[in-house]
Amino acid sequence: MIRRLLLPVGVDDLALPLLVGRALRAFADGFVAVLLPAYLLALGFGTLDVGILSTATLLGSALATLAIGAWGYRFHHRFLLLGAALLMMLTGFAFAMQTAFWPLLLIAFVGTLNPSSGDVSVFLPLEHARLAEAGQGNARTALFARYSLLGALFAALGALAAGIPDWLAAQGGISHLSAFRGMFVLYGCIGGAVWLLYRSLPKTSAETKTPPTPLGPSRGIVIRLAALFSVDAFAGGLAINSLMALWLFQRFDVSLAAAGVFFFWAGLLTAFSQLAAPWVARRIGLLNTMVFTHIPANACLILAAMAPNIELAVVLLFVRALLSQMDVPTRSAFVMAVVTPAERAAAASFTSVPRSLASAISPTLSGAMFAAGWLAAPLVACGVLKIAYDLALWRAFRQHSEKI
């Protein structure tokens, strides 16, 4: 029953643990992205500190992903995924135990915390490479859409769970800090569940016939894609979920529970859009789906930054949520389609690394802008840069996309 619901026709069963693992990780990322700024503010840190810690999480993920791309092909994917799940478990427990800035910064750097709306972790290239083996053509695009759908849906549920500390503080008589720490313990427990799940992953026949290799024939294409993706990621880092939550706290004085509800509904809209992405891609192509859904989404972000009231801002952000992530499964399928099978793990890593490195810089810039009182500036800059990326991507690859 679960297989029929999660796996498209023509997809191998090896994808099932990866899809379930993605759902579990997304749920944890969903509540951490909302709770992280609230927890740090409760500890007495400022908005700039929130930006610096967010930068550390993304920078650490980027370096870990770079290591996977450079040397990961020497190891079996199952071993690397188990190691990543163990690191996730340790990250949650360690973050719950610390209150000083420097230990938290170190844990953020070496751990797996994700303050953004997408998956920027070391799991991403490893899971993408295995998913690409499980299906071909339209089945692969549909599989990546299910992967993104589960990520968005369970991240939305996780965002809703971010209201649990408020409820516990009101009903259970415990402090907000204790409730926050309990949520990070839950994050660690979810990492343990992912570790148990990935123990069942087999060594696939496709991996035996086509061992993973470093980048070779596809190097030029991957470098061009990575350069463009880094612009998109830098822009996205200006408005990651943790900073969007901070913006809502400061711009409209919303509560933690209300912010969680907002991200829940925004996540549901994003999740439903993932179902439409393969249908749209079959009709207008992968590249056109990536570009022509992204541009209006970012126009909405710019308008939301200048909205005079929360009602209009929320409507615009909901429209953005409905459109902004339709490029995620199509982008993944596009990258997997333009490289050779043996290069897929390396290509997924080397297109993810510049994204993570670029996005790691911008949260600190956003935190500094917030601290200076420029609340609209990060959102406007994000929207403008992303539209520029969309136009550059379409111009660079519009002819190449016709061959896919």
N, C-alpha and C positions, 0 to 999 in steps of 0.2 A: 504493500500500500504506500509506504513512505517512498519507495523507489519510484513508483509511478508518478507520485506528486512532484518529486524533486528532479528526476533525471529525464531529459528529453529523449525521444526515440532515437536510437542509433548511438547512444552514449554508453560507454563501458561502466560497470559497477564500481571500478576503482575510484570514480569521482564522488561517490556517496559520502565516505568519511570526510573528504575535503569540504564538501558543502555543509555538512553538519558542524565541522570545526569552524568554518567561516561564520556560521550563525552564532555559535557560542562566543567567539572572539568579538564579533560585532556588538553583541549585547553588552559585553564588558566595556568595550570602547565607548559605547553610547553613553553609559552613565559616568564614566571617567571624564569624558570631554566636558560635561556640564559641571561635574563636581570639582574638577581640578582648580578652576579659579576661585570657587567659593571656599574650598578647603584652604587654599593659600592665603586668601584674604582673612579667613578666620584665624589663621596662625599669626597674623599681623604683618604679612608681606604686602607690598604695594603693587600697582598695576605693571610697573616696569619689571618687577620680579616675576610676575606671572608670565610676561613675554619671554624673559630669559629662560625660565624653566621649560616653557613650550619649545623654545629654540633648541634646548639641550635634548629633549626627547626626539625631535625630528633629526637633529644632527647625528645622534647616536644610531638611530635607525638607518640613516643614510650610509654611515661607515660600515655597519654590519651587513647591509645589502651589497655594498661594494665588495666586501670580502667574499660574499657568496658568489658574486659574478666572477671574481678573479680566481678563486680557488675551490668554489663549491662543487665544480664538476668532478673533482677528485673523490668526492664522498657520495654515498647513496643518499637520495633525497629523504628517505625515511629517517635516517640518522640525524640529519640536519633539522627536520621538522620536530623531532622529539626533543632536540636540544633547545629549539626556540620555545616550545611549550613549557619546558622546565624553567627557562629564563622568565617567561611570563608569570609562572607561579611564584618564583622568588621575588620578582618585581613588586607584586601586590603586597606580599607579606612585609618586605623591607620598607615600602613607602608608608605602610600603616604604623611602623614602629618609630619613624623619625619625625622631628619637628624643626630641626635646624636647617638653615638654607643650604649650606655646602653639602651635607650628606644627601639631602633631597636632590640637589643638582647632579650629584654623582649617580644616584639611582636613576634619575630621569635620563641621563646620558647612556648608561649601559643597559637599561631595561627596555621594556616593550610598551610603555604607556603611549597612547595615541590621542593627542588633543584635537585631531582634525575629524572631518566628516568622512574621509575615505580611509582606505587601508594603506598605510605607509610603512608597514612593519617588514621585518625580515621574512615573515611568512609569505609575502606576496609573490616574489619570483619563484619560490619553491612550489607553491600551490599552482601558479599559472602554468609552469612547465608540465606538471602532472596532468592538469586539466586538458592541456592541448593534446595530450596523447589519447584522451578518452573519446574524442569525437573529431569529425572532419566537416569542413564546409559549413552549411547552415546549422548543422547539429552543434558544431563548436561554438558558433555565435550564440545559439540558444543556451548552451551550457554556461557560457560566461555571463549571459543575462541572468540565469538562475543564481549563479554565484553572487552577482552584484545585487540581485533582488533580495536574497537572504541577508546579505550584509546590510542593506539599507533598512529592511524591515526590522531586523533584530537590533540594529542601532537605534531605531525609533523606540522600540520597547525599552531598551536600555536607558534612553533619555528620559522616558516616563518614570523609570525606576530611580532617577536622580532625586525625585521628591521624597524618597524613603527617609533620609535623615531628618527632614522637617517633620514628618509624621512620627518618627520615633522620638524626637525631642518633645513633641507635643503630647504624645500618648504614653510613652514609656518612661518619661522622667529622666532620660539620659541627656547628656550634653550633645550639642551639635558636633563637636570635635570627636567624641567617642563614636557617634553615628557615622561620621565621615570615615574614620579609621575602619569601622566595620565593613564599609563598602569596598575599601581597598583590600581587606581580607577576602571578601567575596571575589574580587578580581583575581586574587591568587588562587582561590579554589577552582575558578573556571579554567585557569591555566593548567591545573592538575587534571581536570576533566578532559581537556584537549589532549594532554599527554597520553592519557589512557586510550582515547579514541584513535590517535595516530599510531599506537602500537599495532593496530590491525592492518596497517598499510602494507601491501605486498611489494615485491620487486616486480615491475611490470615486464611483460614480454617485449613491448616496444622499447623500453629502456635497454633491454639486453641486446636487441638488434641494432639499435642506434644509440650508442653511448653518448652522453652529453659532451660537448667540446667547447673550447673558447670561441669567441667570435672569429669568423673567417670571411667567407664570401659576402655576408650581409653586413659587414662592418660599416660601410659607408652609409647605408640606409639607417642603421641603428644610431649612428652618430648624429645624423640630421634630425631624426625623430627625438633623440635625447635632448638635443639643444632646444628644440621647440617646446618639448614637454617641460623643460626646466623653467621657461618663461611662464607657462601656465601654472606651474607649482609655486613659483615665487609669488605670483599674484594671489593664488589660493591661500598661501601662508599668511597673508595679511588679514584674512577673514575666516580662519579655522573656527571650528565650533566653540572651542574654549574662549576665544576672543569675541565671537559673536555673542556668547552668553555674557561676557563681561560688558559688551556694548549695550545689551538689553538691561543689565543691572544699572549701568551708569546713565544711559540715555533716557530710559523710561522708568527706572526704579522698580523693575519687576521683581517678584520673589523667585527664590530658587525653584519652588514647585511650579510656578507659572512658566518659568523658562523651560523646565522639563517637559511640560505639556506642549509648549510651542515646538520644541525639537522632536517630540513624538509625532505630531501631525505633519511637520515638515518631512520627517523621515518616512512616514507612510506615503506621502506624495512622491517622494523619491523612489520608494520601493515599487509603486505602481508604474512609474515611468520606465523602470527596467523591463517590465513585461512588454512594453510597446517598442523598445529599442530594436529587437531583432526584426519585428514586423516592418518598422520604418526602414531599417538597413536593407532588407530584401528588395524594397521598392526604389530607394534613392541611393543606396550604396553606403558602405561603412563610413567613408570620409565625409560625405554630405551630412550624414546623421550626426557625426561628431561636431561639425561646424555649425550647421543651421539650426540646431537646438540650443547651442551654447550661447550664441550672440544675443538673442532676446533674454535669456536668463541673466546675463550679466548687465544688460540694460536695466532690468528690474532691480538688481542690487544697487546700481548707482542711484536710481530713483528712491529706493528705500532709505538710503543714507541721508537724503534730504527731505524725507517725509515729515510733515509737521506734527503728526500724532501717531500713536502706536497702532491704531486700527489700520491706517493706510500702509504703514511700514510692514505689518504682519501680512497683509494681502499680497504685497509685492514680493515679500520673501517666500510666501507660499508658491507663487507663480514661479519664482526662481527655483525652488525645490523641485517643482514638477518637471522642469526642463534641464537643470544644470548637470545632472548626472547621467543623462542618456548617452553621453559620450564614453562612459566608463567601460561597459561591456564591449562596445564597438571598438574602442581604442585597443583593448586587450586582444580582441580577435584580429584586428588589423595588424598589430605587431606580430602575432603568432603566424599570420598568413604570409608575411613578406620576408620571413627568414626561413632557413632550412630547419628541419626537425631537430637536428643535433645541436643547433645554436639557440634553441628556444629558451632554455634556462638562463644562458648568458645574456640573451637579448632582453628577457624580462627584467633581469637584474640591472643591466646597464641603461635601460630606459627608466628604471625606477630610481636609481641612485641620483642622477642629476635632479630629478623631481624632489627627492628627499633633501638633498643638499640645498637646493634653491629655496624650498619651503622652510628650511631650518633658519634661514636668515631673517625672513620677514616678520615672524611673530614678535621679535624684540623691537623691530621698527614700529609695529602696531602698538605695542605696550608703551613705547616712548611717546607716540602720538596721543594715545589716551591720557597719559600722564600730563601732557602739555595742554589738554583740553580740546584737542582736534578730533572729536569723536567721529565725524563723517569722513575724514581724510582716508583712513585705511580701506573703507568700503568702496569709495569712489576710485581710488588707485587700483584696487583689485579688479573692479569691473572694466576699467579702461584697458589695463594690461591684458586681461583675458580676451577682450574683443580683438586687440591687436594680434594676439597669438592665434586666434581662430582664422583670421584673414591670412596670416603668414602660412599657416598649416595648409589651408586650402590651396593657396597659390603654389606651394612647394610640391604637393603630392596629388593634385587633381588628375594629372595624366597617368601617374603611376597607379592610382586606385582603379582605373578602368581595366587593368590586367588581372585584378583579383577575382 
